[in-house]
């Protein structure tokens, strides 16, 4: 989206930022808009509808709920000093989270605020005389539906609010599925096709409709022992996926990791994403989150490093090993890319700034990188940068190598700074002076690979069309052809399709939703034994329930909390 859509603040509109469940907003009288054009008003009112997406997708909000609650990511109390946070990440992983969890509360509040802003925008745009307002109105409606889809997926409910002065109606189950579907369909006709991926487009709506229909069986009966995947839903998944694939507008990337590069805004695989370009002061922290605090990716910035956050569980890692044994998982280019010989050739220890580049994907074993002493990087005699084995100097453990291990758990040994294989899927932004700012890679919400995988799953669930599903999956695998692509599969089943989603979409905040749909969320994995079906959806934050207490029985806590 244009910079002005995120930054223009117009004097005529004052948007409240409270997270009140009633979704109230305050709009100043139009007489205060002297001197502003209709276009300026329209630009200004649509901007806040998107503005909180970067906050929702912050590494400690939506990512924590969708990934650390699963078998893909685990975040221990590092060294007994870091990421303790009163046990919230341990609770998230073990499914003992509560209604006072701050990450759950923050995610809820941000989504509620965003719905509120969408309602405000709709109220203004429906009477605007500017020709662009018709498109903006459709975007606001579709974004409101998207935010409600997030709420339905995570909290089991959605909010219906059409007018500013009314109290929102809370809906669940079938009613919520139909509401979101109808809202997306109502917006589709007036949306554009060529303004993505940072704005809502027809393609984004088709992808969200496919995702809604694919998960509708869960949303209708979230606590069920099994799910009824209706034929008509699977037909719709296939229909909307066909529309996207046949549109010719999107393209699978030959280079898998280019999808997650800092300049991915123009990557043809992206359908809908959080616009994080640096001119918008993006703060994509996906690269920073998992790396070691002693990995410094940028010779230009000696303060830019990782934070020793989550690693992948041994259970998830073993899905790769088991799939490709006796070969190493690196046979699949989605698993790992080596970008600098130093990581396998320690003798190559002097590297120019232009040639230094981090490896990508899942990082294992001893790590090599820039050596920092007294806040500056060590240089070789020719002025290039010294590269060598890394130790945990920033953690005051200079004898502990940055040697990532398969083991990671909540024991003392398993919680050390070196435990767990790490993920560097999104590129560490070369503009980020700290790793915590100017992360300008767009965070992906929908991309074409997911469309192929959703269509394959729908074919399997509809009529056990293994041949059709296999074609979709192998088309996707073969597309990663910058290097040798992953070998084609010979058979297809729901179990293999689930595994393939884990290979293609890891760390992309779909794992929890996938695990529930495939009946895996109550399984056991590293440090997690809880099999309570109530944990499929999160508790409504206690602050929200307290805030709505003046309306009896309006906001009722989810079962089990």
C-alpha positions as CSV (number, residue, x, y, z in Angstrom):
1,X,0.0,0.0,0.0
2,X,1.1,3.5,-0.7
3,X,2.9,5.2,2.2
4,X,0.1,7.8,2.4
5,X,-2.4,5.1,3.3
6,X,-0.4,4.3,6.4
7,X,0.8,7.7,7.5
8,X,-1.8,10.3,6.5
9,X,-3.5,11.5,9.6
10,X,-6.5,13.7,8.8
11,X,-7.8,16.4,11.1
12,X,-11.5,15.5,10.5
13,X,-11.3,12.0,12.1
14,X,-10.2,11.0,15.6
15,X,-10.0,7.3,16.0
16,X,-10.1,5.9,19.5
17,X,-7.8,3.1,20.2
18,X,-9.5,1.4,23.2
19,X,-10.2,-2.3,22.9
20,X,-13.8,-2.1,24.2
21,X,-15.8,-5.1,23.2
22,X,-18.6,-2.8,22.0
23,X,-16.4,-1.6,19.3
24,X,-17.2,2.1,19.8
25,X,-15.5,4.8,17.8
26,X,-15.6,8.6,18.0
27,X,-15.8,10.7,14.8
28,X,-15.5,14.5,14.9
29,X,-18.1,16.6,13.1
30,X,-17.5,17.0,9.4
31,X,-17.3,20.8,9.9
32,X,-13.8,20.2,11.2
33,X,-12.7,18.9,7.8
34,X,-12.3,22.4,6.3
35,X,-9.7,22.4,3.5
36,X,-9.6,18.6,3.0
37,X,-10.6,16.9,-0.2
38,X,-12.9,13.9,-0.4
39,X,-9.9,11.8,-1.5
40,X,-7.8,12.9,1.5
41,X,-10.7,12.0,3.8
42,X,-11.0,8.6,2.1
43,X,-7.2,8.0,2.2
44,X,-7.1,8.9,5.9
45,X,-10.0,6.7,7.0
46,X,-8.9,3.5,5.2
47,X,-5.3,3.8,6.6
48,X,-6.2,2.8,10.2
49,X,-8.1,-0.3,9.0
50,X,-4.7,-1.8,8.0
51,X,-2.5,0.0,10.4
52,X,-2.5,-2.5,13.3
53,X,-1.7,-5.6,11.2
54,X,2.1,-5.3,11.9
55,X,1.3,-5.3,15.6
56,X,-1.0,-8.3,15.3
57,X,1.7,-10.2,13.5
58,X,4.4,-9.2,15.9
59,X,6.5,-12.2,17.0
60,X,5.1,-12.2,20.5
61,X,1.4,-11.9,19.5
62,X,-0.1,-13.9,16.6
63,X,3.1,-15.9,16.0
64,X,3.2,-17.0,19.7
65,X,-0.4,-18.2,19.5
66,X,-0.1,-20.0,16.2
67,X,3.4,-21.5,16.5
68,X,4.6,-21.8,20.0
69,X,1.3,-23.6,20.9
70,X,2.3,-26.3,18.4
71,X,4.9,-28.9,17.6
72,X,6.9,-26.5,15.4
73,X,8.2,-24.0,18.0
74,X,9.2,-24.1,21.6
75,X,10.6,-21.3,23.7
76,X,12.2,-22.3,27.0
77,X,13.4,-20.1,29.8
78,X,16.8,-19.5,28.2
79,X,19.7,-20.0,30.6
80,X,17.3,-19.2,33.5
81,X,17.5,-15.5,32.6
82,X,15.9,-14.9,29.3
83,X,12.3,-15.3,27.9
84,X,11.0,-16.4,31.3
85,X,8.1,-13.9,31.1
86,X,6.3,-15.5,34.1
87,X,6.1,-18.8,32.3
88,X,3.7,-17.6,29.5
89,X,5.7,-19.3,26.7
90,X,6.0,-22.5,28.6
91,X,2.2,-22.4,29.2
92,X,1.5,-21.6,25.6
93,X,3.5,-24.7,24.5
94,X,2.1,-27.0,27.1
95,X,-1.5,-25.8,26.6
96,X,-1.9,-24.5,30.1
97,X,-2.5,-20.9,28.9
98,X,-5.0,-18.8,30.9
99,X,-7.3,-15.8,30.4
100,X,-4.6,-13.5,31.9
101,X,-1.9,-14.4,29.3
102,X,-0.7,-11.0,28.0
103,X,0.1,-12.2,24.5
104,X,-3.5,-13.6,24.1
105,X,-4.8,-10.3,25.5
106,X,-2.7,-8.2,23.2
107,X,-3.7,-10.2,20.1
108,X,-7.4,-10.0,21.1
109,X,-7.2,-6.3,21.7
110,X,-5.5,-5.5,18.5
111,X,-8.0,-7.5,16.4
112,X,-10.9,-5.8,18.2
113,X,-9.4,-2.4,17.6
114,X,-9.0,-3.2,14.0
115,X,-12.6,-4.3,13.6
116,X,-13.6,-1.1,15.3
117,X,-11.6,0.9,12.8
118,X,-13.1,-1.0,9.9
119,X,-16.6,-0.2,11.2
120,X,-15.7,3.5,11.4
121,X,-14.2,3.5,7.9
122,X,-17.3,1.9,6.5
123,X,-19.5,4.5,8.1
124,X,-17.5,7.3,6.5
125,X,-16.8,5.7,3.1
126,X,-20.4,4.7,2.4
127,X,-21.4,8.4,2.0
128,X,-18.2,9.6,0.4
129,X,-18.4,11.1,-3.1
130,X,-14.9,10.3,-4.1
131,X,-14.6,7.6,-6.8
132,X,-11.9,5.8,-4.9
133,X,-14.2,5.4,-1.9
134,X,-16.1,2.5,-3.5
135,X,-12.9,0.4,-3.6
136,X,-11.9,1.5,-0.1
137,X,-15.3,0.6,1.2
138,X,-15.0,-2.9,-0.2
139,X,-11.5,-3.2,1.4
140,X,-12.8,-2.1,4.8
141,X,-15.7,-4.7,4.6
142,X,-13.3,-7.4,3.6
143,X,-10.8,-6.5,6.3
144,X,-13.6,-6.5,8.9
145,X,-14.4,-10.0,7.7
146,X,-10.8,-11.1,7.9
147,X,-10.4,-9.8,11.4
148,X,-13.5,-11.7,12.4
149,X,-12.1,-14.9,10.7
150,X,-9.0,-14.5,13.0
151,X,-11.3,-14.2,16.0
152,X,-13.4,-17.2,15.0
153,X,-10.2,-19.3,14.4
154,X,-8.6,-18.4,17.7
155,X,-11.4,-17.6,20.1
156,X,-14.4,-19.3,18.6
157,X,-16.6,-16.2,18.0
158,X,-17.1,-13.2,15.8
159,X,-18.6,-9.8,16.2
160,X,-21.4,-8.4,14.0
161,X,-21.6,-4.6,14.0
162,X,-23.0,-2.6,11.2
163,X,-23.6,0.8,12.7
164,X,-21.5,2.9,15.1
165,X,-24.1,3.4,17.7
166,X,-25.1,-0.2,18.2
167,X,-23.8,-2.9,20.5
168,X,-22.0,-5.7,18.7
169,X,-23.7,-9.0,18.3
170,X,-21.6,-12.1,19.2
171,X,-22.0,-15.1,16.9
172,X,-20.4,-18.5,16.8
173,X,-20.3,-21.7,14.8
174,X,-22.3,-22.0,11.6
175,X,-23.7,-18.4,12.0
176,X,-20.2,-17.0,12.2
177,X,-19.0,-19.0,9.1
178,X,-22.0,-17.8,7.1
179,X,-21.5,-14.2,8.2
180,X,-17.8,-14.1,7.3
181,X,-18.5,-15.8,4.0
182,X,-21.2,-13.3,3.0
183,X,-19.1,-10.3,4.1
184,X,-16.3,-11.4,1.9
185,X,-18.6,-12.1,-1.1
186,X,-20.2,-8.7,-0.7
187,X,-16.8,-7.0,-0.9
188,X,-15.4,-9.1,-3.7
189,X,-17.0,-7.3,-6.7
190,X,-15.6,-3.9,-5.9
191,X,-12.1,-5.0,-5.0
192,X,-9.2,-4.4,-7.4
193,X,-6.8,-7.1,-8.6
194,X,-3.5,-5.2,-8.9
195,X,-3.0,-3.4,-5.6
196,X,-1.7,-6.2,-3.4
197,X,-0.2,-7.8,-1.6
198,X,-0.4,-5.2,1.2
199,X,-4.1,-4.4,0.4
200,X,-7.2,-6.5,0.2
201,X,-7.8,-7.7,-3.4
202,X,-10.1,-10.1,-5.2
203,X,-7.3,-12.7,-5.0
204,X,-7.0,-12.2,-1.2
205,X,-10.7,-12.6,-0.8
206,X,-10.7,-15.8,-2.9
207,X,-7.9,-17.2,-0.7
208,X,-9.6,-16.3,2.5
209,X,-12.9,-17.9,1.3
210,X,-10.9,-21.1,0.5
211,X,-9.4,-21.0,3.9
212,X,-12.8,-20.4,5.5
213,X,-14.4,-23.3,3.7
214,X,-11.5,-25.6,4.4
215,X,-11.8,-25.0,8.1
216,X,-15.6,-24.6,8.3
217,X,-16.0,-28.1,9.7
218,X,-13.9,-27.1,12.6
219,X,-15.6,-23.8,13.2
220,X,-19.0,-25.4,13.2
221,X,-18.0,-28.0,15.8
222,X,-14.7,-26.9,17.3
223,X,-14.9,-29.4,20.2
224,X,-16.0,-32.4,18.1
225,X,-14.3,-35.8,18.2
226,X,-14.2,-35.6,14.4
227,X,-15.1,-33.1,11.8
228,X,-17.6,-33.2,9.0
229,X,-15.9,-31.9,5.9
230,X,-18.9,-31.2,3.7
231,X,-18.7,-31.8,-0.1
232,X,-20.1,-28.4,-0.8
233,X,-17.3,-26.8,1.3
234,X,-14.6,-28.7,-0.5
235,X,-16.1,-27.8,-3.8
236,X,-15.8,-24.1,-2.8
237,X,-12.2,-24.6,-1.7
238,X,-11.4,-26.0,-5.1
239,X,-13.4,-23.3,-6.9
240,X,-11.6,-20.4,-5.2
241,X,-8.2,-22.0,-5.5
242,X,-8.9,-22.5,-9.2
243,X,-9.8,-18.9,-9.6
244,X,-6.4,-17.8,-8.1
245,X,-4.3,-20.4,-10.0
246,X,-6.1,-19.7,-13.3
247,X,-6.0,-15.9,-12.9
248,X,-2.4,-15.9,-14.1
249,X,-1.7,-13.1,-11.6
250,X,0.4,-15.2,-9.2
251,X,3.4,-17.3,-9.8
252,X,5.3,-20.0,-7.7
253,X,8.8,-18.8,-7.0
254,X,11.7,-20.8,-8.3
255,X,13.7,-19.5,-5.3
256,X,12.0,-20.6,-2.1
257,X,13.8,-18.2,0.2
258,X,13.3,-15.3,-2.1
259,X,9.6,-15.4,-1.0
260,X,10.9,-14.3,2.4
261,X,13.5,-11.8,1.3
262,X,13.4,-8.1,2.4
263,X,12.3,-7.1,-1.1
264,X,9.5,-9.7,-1.2
265,X,6.7,-7.1,-1.6
266,X,6.9,-7.6,-5.4
267,X,7.3,-11.4,-5.3
268,X,4.6,-12.9,-7.5
269,X,3.8,-15.7,-5.0
270,X,2.4,-13.4,-2.4
271,X,-1.4,-12.9,-2.5
272,X,-2.0,-11.1,0.8
273,X,0.6,-9.9,3.3
274,X,1.4,-7.4,6.0
275,X,3.2,-4.5,4.3
276,X,6.4,-4.0,6.2
277,X,8.5,-2.0,3.7
278,X,11.1,0.2,5.4
279,X,9.5,3.4,4.3
280,X,6.5,2.3,6.4
281,X,8.8,1.7,9.4
282,X,8.1,-2.0,9.2
283,X,9.1,-4.2,12.2
284,X,9.1,-7.7,11.0
285,X,11.1,-9.5,13.7
286,X,10.8,-13.0,12.4
287,X,14.5,-13.1,11.6
288,X,15.6,-11.7,14.9
289,X,13.4,-13.9,17.0
290,X,15.1,-17.3,16.6
291,X,18.7,-16.4,16.0
292,X,21.4,-16.5,18.7
293,X,22.2,-13.3,20.5
294,X,25.8,-13.9,19.2
295,X,24.8,-14.1,15.5
296,X,25.3,-10.7,13.9
297,X,24.0,-10.8,10.3
298,X,25.1,-7.3,9.2
299,X,28.6,-6.0,9.0
300,X,27.2,-2.5,8.9
301,X,25.4,-2.8,12.2
302,X,27.3,-4.3,15.2
303,X,24.2,-3.9,17.4
304,X,22.0,-6.0,15.1
305,X,21.7,-9.6,16.4
306,X,19.3,-12.3,17.4
307,X,17.6,-12.9,20.7
308,X,17.9,-16.7,21.4
309,X,14.1,-17.1,21.1
310,X,12.3,-20.2,19.9
311,X,13.7,-23.3,18.3
312,X,12.0,-26.1,16.5
313,X,11.0,-29.2,18.5
314,X,12.8,-32.5,17.9
315,X,9.4,-33.9,16.9
316,X,9.0,-31.5,14.0
317,X,12.7,-31.9,13.0
318,X,12.2,-35.7,12.9
319,X,9.4,-35.3,10.3
320,X,12.1,-34.1,7.9
321,X,14.6,-36.8,8.8
322,X,12.0,-39.5,8.5
323,X,10.8,-38.3,5.2
324,X,14.2,-38.2,3.5
325,X,16.3,-40.9,5.3
326,X,18.9,-42.1,4.5
327,X,19.6,-38.7,2.9
328,X,19.9,-35.5,4.9
329,X,16.9,-33.2,4.9
330,X,19.0,-30.6,2.9
331,X,18.0,-32.6,-0.2
332,X,14.9,-30.4,0.1
333,X,15.8,-26.8,-0.7
334,X,13.1,-25.5,1.5
335,X,14.9,-26.9,4.6
336,X,18.2,-25.0,4.2
337,X,20.3,-22.9,2.0
338,X,24.0,-22.4,2.5
339,X,25.1,-18.9,1.4
340,X,28.7,-18.7,2.6
341,X,31.4,-21.3,2.5
342,X,32.7,-20.3,5.9
343,X,30.0,-22.4,7.5
344,X,31.5,-25.6,6.1
345,X,35.0,-24.4,5.5
346,X,36.4,-22.7,8.6
347,X,39.7,-21.9,6.9
348,X,37.8,-19.3,4.7
349,X,37.9,-16.8,7.6
350,X,38.1,-13.4,5.9
351,X,35.0,-12.2,4.1
352,X,34.2,-8.8,2.5
353,X,31.1,-7.0,3.6
354,X,29.4,-7.5,0.2
355,X,29.9,-11.3,0.4
356,X,28.8,-11.9,3.9
357,X,25.4,-13.4,4.0
358,X,23.6,-15.6,6.5
359,X,22.5,-19.1,5.8
360,X,18.8,-19.5,5.6
361,X,16.2,-22.1,6.7
362,X,16.7,-24.5,9.6
363,X,20.2,-23.9,11.2
364,X,21.9,-26.8,12.9
365,X,25.2,-27.4,14.7
366,X,28.1,-25.1,15.1
367,X,27.5,-21.6,13.7
368,X,30.1,-19.4,12.1
369,X,29.8,-15.7,11.7
370,X,31.2,-12.2,12.4
371,X,33.4,-12.0,15.5
372,X,32.6,-9.0,17.7
373,X,34.9,-7.7,20.4
374,X,34.2,-4.6,22.6
375,X,31.2,-3.7,20.4
376,X,33.0,-3.8,17.0
377,X,33.6,-6.5,14.5
378,X,37.1,-7.9,14.2
379,X,38.7,-7.3,10.8
380,X,41.4,-9.1,8.8
381,X,44.6,-7.4,7.6
382,X,43.0,-6.6,4.2
383,X,40.1,-4.8,5.9
384,X,37.6,-7.6,5.3
385,X,35.7,-9.1,8.2
386,X,36.9,-11.9,10.4
387,X,34.5,-14.8,10.4
388,X,34.9,-17.8,12.7
389,X,33.3,-20.1,15.3
390,X,30.7,-18.3,17.4
391,X,30.5,-18.5,21.2
392,X,27.9,-17.0,23.6
393,X,29.9,-13.9,24.5
394,X,26.9,-11.6,24.7
395,X,25.4,-14.0,27.3
396,X,28.7,-13.9,29.4
397,X,29.3,-17.6,28.5
398,X,32.3,-17.3,26.3
399,X,33.1,-21.0,26.5
400,X,29.7,-22.1,25.3
401,X,29.7,-22.5,21.5
402,X,26.8,-21.3,19.4
403,X,26.3,-25.0,18.5
404,X,22.6,-25.6,18.0
405,X,21.5,-29.0,19.2
406,X,18.5,-31.1,18.3
407,X,17.6,-31.3,22.0
408,X,15.5,-28.5,23.3
409,X,13.1,-28.8,26.3
410,X,12.3,-27.2,29.7
411,X,15.1,-29.0,31.6
412,X,18.1,-26.9,32.7
413,X,20.2,-28.5,30.0
414,X,17.5,-28.2,27.3
415,X,16.9,-24.6,28.1
416,X,20.5,-23.4,27.6
417,X,21.3,-20.8,25.0
418,X,22.6,-23.2,22.4
419,X,19.6,-25.7,22.4
420,X,17.3,-26.2,19.6
421,X,17.7,-25.9,15.8
422,X,16.9,-22.3,14.8
423,X,14.9,-20.9,11.9
424,X,16.1,-18.0,9.7
425,X,13.3,-18.1,7.1
426,X,12.7,-14.4,6.6
427,X,15.8,-12.5,5.6
428,X,17.4,-10.4,8.3
429,X,16.8,-6.9,6.9
430,X,19.9,-5.1,5.8
431,X,18.4,-1.8,6.9
432,X,17.8,-2.9,10.5
433,X,20.3,-1.4,12.9
434,X,19.1,-3.6,15.8
435,X,17.1,-6.5,14.3
436,X,14.1,-5.0,16.0
437,X,13.4,-2.1,13.6
438,X,13.0,-1.7,9.8
439,X,12.3,-5.3,9.2
440,X,11.0,-4.7,5.7
441,X,10.0,-8.1,4.5
442,X,6.3,-8.4,4.1
443,X,4.8,-10.9,6.6
444,X,2.9,-13.4,4.5
445,X,-0.8,-14.1,5.2
446,X,-1.6,-15.9,2.0
447,X,0.6,-17.1,-0.8
448,X,0.2,-19.3,-3.9
449,X,1.8,-22.4,-2.4
450,X,-0.9,-22.5,0.3
451,X,-3.5,-22.3,-2.5
452,X,-2.1,-25.5,-4.2
453,X,-2.0,-27.3,-0.8
454,X,-5.5,-26.2,0.1
455,X,-6.8,-27.5,-3.3
456,X,-5.0,-30.8,-2.8
457,X,-6.5,-31.2,0.6
458,X,-10.0,-30.5,-0.6
459,X,-9.6,-33.0,-3.4
460,X,-8.6,-35.7,-0.8
461,X,-11.3,-34.8,1.6
462,X,-14.0,-34.5,-1.1
463,X,-13.5,-37.8,-3.0
464,X,-10.1,-39.2,-2.0
465,X,-8.7,-37.9,-5.3
466,X,-5.2,-38.9,-4.5
467,X,-4.0,-38.5,-8.1
468,X,-5.3,-34.9,-8.3
469,X,-3.8,-34.0,-4.9
470,X,-0.5,-35.6,-5.9
471,X,-0.3,-33.5,-9.0
472,X,-0.9,-30.3,-7.0
473,X,1.8,-31.2,-4.4
474,X,4.4,-32.2,-7.0
475,X,3.7,-29.1,-9.1
476,X,4.6,-27.1,-6.0
477,X,7.7,-29.2,-5.2
478,X,9.0,-29.0,-8.7
479,X,8.6,-25.2,-8.8
480,X,11.5,-24.7,-6.3
481,X,13.9,-25.2,-9.2
482,X,16.6,-22.6,-8.5
483,X,18.6,-25.5,-7.2
484,X,17.7,-29.1,-7.4
485,X,14.0,-29.2,-6.3
486,X,12.8,-31.7,-3.7
487,X,12.2,-35.1,-5.2
488,X,8.6,-35.8,-6.4
489,X,6.3,-37.9,-4.3
490,X,4.9,-41.1,-5.6
491,X,1.7,-41.3,-3.4
492,X,-0.5,-38.9,-1.6
493,X,-2.7,-39.1,1.5
494,X,-4.0,-36.8,4.1
495,X,-1.1,-37.7,6.4
496,X,1.4,-36.9,3.6
497,X,-0.4,-33.7,2.8
498,X,-0.2,-32.7,6.4
499,X,3.5,-33.4,6.4
500,X,3.9,-31.4,3.2
501,X,2.2,-28.4,4.7
502,X,4.7,-28.6,7.5
503,X,7.6,-28.6,5.1
504,X,6.3,-25.7,2.9
505,X,4.6,-23.4,5.4
506,X,6.7,-23.8,8.6
507,X,7.0,-20.7,10.7
508,X,4.2,-19.0,8.7
509,X,1.6,-19.0,11.5
510,X,-0.8,-21.7,10.1
511,X,0.4,-24.6,12.2
512,X,-2.1,-24.5,15.0
513,X,-5.0,-24.2,12.6
514,X,-3.6,-27.1,10.6
515,X,-3.1,-29.3,13.6
516,X,-6.6,-28.8,14.8
517,X,-8.1,-29.5,11.3
518,X,-6.0,-32.7,11.0
519,X,-6.8,-33.9,14.5
520,X,-3.2,-33.5,15.8
521,X,-3.6,-30.7,18.4
522,X,-4.2,-33.1,21.3
523,X,-1.2,-35.2,20.4
524,X,1.9,-35.4,22.5
525,X,5.2,-33.7,21.5
526,X,8.2,-32.2,23.2
527,X,7.2,-31.1,26.7
528,X,3.5,-31.2,25.8
529,X,1.1,-33.9,27.0
530,X,-2.2,-32.0,27.5
531,X,-5.0,-33.5,25.5
532,X,-7.8,-31.2,26.5
533,X,-10.0,-30.4,23.5
534,X,-11.0,-27.1,25.1
535,X,-7.5,-25.8,24.3
536,X,-8.3,-25.8,20.6
537,X,-9.4,-22.2,21.1
538,X,-8.0,-19.6,23.4
539,X,-9.6,-18.1,26.5
540,X,-11.3,-14.7,26.1
541,X,-9.1,-12.3,28.0
542,X,-10.4,-11.6,31.5
543,X,-10.0,-7.9,30.9
544,X,-12.5,-8.1,28.0
545,X,-15.0,-10.0,30.1
546,X,-14.6,-7.6,32.9
547,X,-15.1,-4.7,30.5
548,X,-18.3,-6.1,29.2
549,X,-19.7,-7.0,32.6
550,X,-22.3,-4.2,32.5
551,X,-24.2,-6.3,30.0
552,X,-25.2,-9.6,31.7
553,X,-24.2,-12.7,29.8
554,X,-22.9,-10.7,26.9
555,X,-19.3,-12.0,26.7
556,X,-19.1,-15.5,28.2
557,X,-15.8,-17.3,28.8
558,X,-15.0,-20.2,26.5
559,X,-15.3,-23.7,28.1
560,X,-12.4,-25.0,30.2
561,X,-11.1,-21.6,31.4
